[in-house]
Amino acid sequence: MSERSGVFDMIGPVMIGPSSSHTAGVVKIAQMAVRVLGGIPEQAEITFYNSFARTYEGHGSDRAVIGGLLNFATDDKRIKNSFDHAKEQGFEYSFKSIGNASTMHPNTIKIEATKGEKKALIIGESRGGGVIKITNVNSFDSNFSGALDTLIIQAEDKEGSIAFISSVLSQECNIATMFVSRKGKKQMACQVIEIDHKLNQVTIDYLKSLSWIYDIIYIPIIS
């Protein structure tokens, strides 16, 4: 933010326009899907909700989400021609729109992506200024932004699991936020943990080696 003669100008993200909500935020949500999937998808189904459902074509959100799924940065000029790049790479996709999802944020996207046998589901909100909020990962509720390094851990819902994982991480980094959801008591649980700096691979490998932890996804900051 800068000030000129008492007038404040908001400095937004470096991006391909026209709008940070409709392009930069959309690209980042798609980039998050790439990271959860573990690579650029071969197929994807993208659903736009509420105001996005009515405006995604005119505001370029369709090109932005495909650009993000191709792992283009928010300021990558290729976003304008992302459909052509997707065709060149054999990436298949489809769009759906639902304009009356009253329980969802006005600018919400769901991405269901596949690569080989791997699948990923992301629901994200584009909240303005390039800021995003991921509200669901692989059918587990979540609440994170990608502004910090993030761990997504699927594990048994067993006594002491949260305390144990927190103890391991505390030896190396500070936990900024933690969000836990589960399918039911003593069933599968998902911990989404934002941390203040990069985690060493040896720590991730140790957690992966535990029999009651089924999957760990480590996502560095999405800038």
C-alpha positions, 0 to 999 in steps of 0.5 A, a space after each residue: 500500500 502506498 500513500 500519495 497526498 492522502 490517497 491510498 493505493 492498494 498494490 495487488 498481486 503481479 498477475 495477468 488480468 483483468 481481476 485479482 479475484 477472477 484470475 490470480 486467486 483462481 490460478 492459485 486455487 488451481 496450483 493448490 490442486 496440482 500440489 495435492 495431486 502431485 503433478 499436472 493433471 491429465 483430466 479435470 472437472 471444474 465447477 464454478 459456483 455463485 457469482 463465478 458461475 455467471 462471470 467465469 467466461 467473461 472475466 477469464 476465470 476459465 483460462 486462469 484455472 486451466 493455466 493454474 492446472 498447467 502450473 503457470 504462475 499468476 503473471 505468466 502470459 501463457 494464461 491468455 492462451 491456456 486452452 491452446 497449451 492444454 490441448 498441446 499437452 493432451 490435458 482434458 477438462 470440462 466446466 460446470 456452473 452452479 449459480 445458487 449454492 447459498 452456503 458457499 462463498 460467492 467466488 468458489 471453485 471445485 476442482 476434481 483432477 486425476 493423473 493416472 490412478 491418483 485423484 485430488 479434490 479441492 474446493 477453494 474461495 477466491 477472496 480478493 487481492 489474490 488471497 485464497 482459502 481452501 475449504 476442502 481437500 479430498 473430501 475433508 473440511 479444511 481452512 488454509 490459504 497457501 500463504 505458509 508452508 502447509 502439511 496435509 496429513 491423513 491418519 487414523 483418528 487415534 488417541 494422542 495422534 495430534 499431540 504426537 505430530 505436534 511434538 515432532 514438528 515442534 522440534 523443528 518449526 513453529 506451528 502457525 495454525 492447525 485444522 482437524 476434521 474426521 469422517 467419524 470417531 475413530 475413523 480417518 482424520 485429516 490434519 492441515 497444519 501451517 508452519 512458519 518455515 520449510 520442513 526438512 525431508 527427514 521429518 516428513 519421511 519419519 512421519 510417513 514411516 508411522 503405520 497409522 499415518 496413511 498419507 502426507 502432502 507437503 505444500 510449500 508457499 504458493 506465492 
